């Protein structure tokens, strides 16, 4: 998340979302089991409202993950408080 590539991708996503409704899809139903929660955290930090569409009848607004803390404009994920994500 601290790479120029992530920032570029996030900027592209924000630009697209300004023009039309935008969705990210994943095979995981629950955001807490998916890497897209990290993207959602980054968007919320920038003041973007993120809604998770869990199924046809259920949606949930994203709030910053419990394992993250804010330092200025940066999100810090403390290893001892977050369930390990397999980032490979």
C-alpha positions as CSV (number, residue, x, y, z in Angstrom):
1,X,0.0,0.0,0.0
2,X,3.0,2.3,0.4
3,X,4.1,1.9,-3.2
4,X,3.8,4.3,-6.1
5,X,1.9,1.5,-8.0
6,X,-0.8,1.3,-5.3
7,X,-1.2,5.1,-5.3
8,X,-1.5,5.2,-9.1
9,X,-4.1,2.4,-9.0
10,X,-6.0,4.2,-6.2
11,X,-5.9,7.5,-8.2
12,X,-7.2,5.7,-11.2
13,X,-10.0,4.2,-9.2
14,X,-10.9,7.6,-7.7
15,X,-11.0,9.2,-11.1
16,X,-13.3,6.5,-12.5
17,X,-15.6,6.7,-9.4
18,X,-15.9,10.5,-10.0
19,X,-17.3,9.8,-13.5
20,X,-19.7,6.9,-12.8
21,X,-20.7,4.4,-10.1
22,X,-17.8,2.0,-9.6
23,X,-17.5,-1.5,-8.0
24,X,-14.6,-3.8,-7.1
25,X,-15.4,-7.5,-7.2
26,X,-13.9,-10.4,-5.5
27,X,-14.7,-14.1,-4.9
28,X,-14.7,-13.4,-1.1
29,X,-18.2,-12.3,0.1
30,X,-17.1,-10.7,3.3
31,X,-14.8,-7.7,3.1
32,X,-13.0,-8.7,6.4
33,X,-11.7,-11.8,4.5
34,X,-10.6,-10.0,1.5
35,X,-7.8,-7.7,0.4
36,X,-10.3,-5.2,-0.8
37,X,-10.8,-4.1,2.8
38,X,-7.3,-2.5,2.5
39,X,-8.4,-0.6,-0.5
40,X,-11.6,0.4,1.3
41,X,-9.5,1.6,4.3
42,X,-7.4,3.8,1.9
43,X,-10.5,5.2,0.3
44,X,-12.2,6.0,3.7
45,X,-9.0,7.8,4.8
46,X,-9.4,10.0,1.7
47,X,-13.0,10.8,2.7
48,X,-14.7,8.4,0.2
49,X,-17.9,6.6,1.3
50,X,-17.5,2.9,0.6
51,X,-20.5,0.5,0.6
52,X,-19.9,-3.3,0.7
53,X,-22.6,-5.1,-1.3
54,X,-22.7,-8.4,0.6
55,X,-25.6,-10.0,-1.3
56,X,-28.8,-8.8,-3.2
57,X,-30.4,-7.7,0.1
58,X,-27.5,-6.7,2.3
59,X,-25.1,-3.8,2.2
60,X,-22.8,-2.4,4.8
61,X,-20.9,0.9,5.0
62,X,-17.1,0.5,5.5
63,X,-15.5,1.7,8.6
64,X,-11.7,1.6,9.1
65,X,-10.6,-1.8,10.2
66,X,-10.1,-2.3,14.0
67,X,-6.4,-3.2,13.4
68,X,-5.6,0.1,11.7
69,X,-4.6,3.4,13.2
70,X,-4.3,6.7,11.5
71,X,-1.1,8.7,11.5
72,X,-1.7,11.9,9.6
73,X,-2.5,10.7,6.0
74,X,-1.1,7.3,6.6
75,X,-2.7,4.0,7.7
76,X,-0.6,1.9,10.1
77,X,-1.6,-1.8,10.5
78,X,-0.1,-3.1,13.7
79,X,0.9,-6.8,13.3
80,X,-0.2,-7.8,16.8
81,X,-3.8,-6.7,16.2
82,X,-4.5,-7.9,12.7
83,X,-5.3,-11.4,11.5
84,X,-2.6,-12.2,9.0
85,X,-3.5,-11.6,5.3
86,X,-1.8,-13.7,2.8
87,X,-0.5,-11.1,0.4
88,X,1.1,-13.5,-2.0
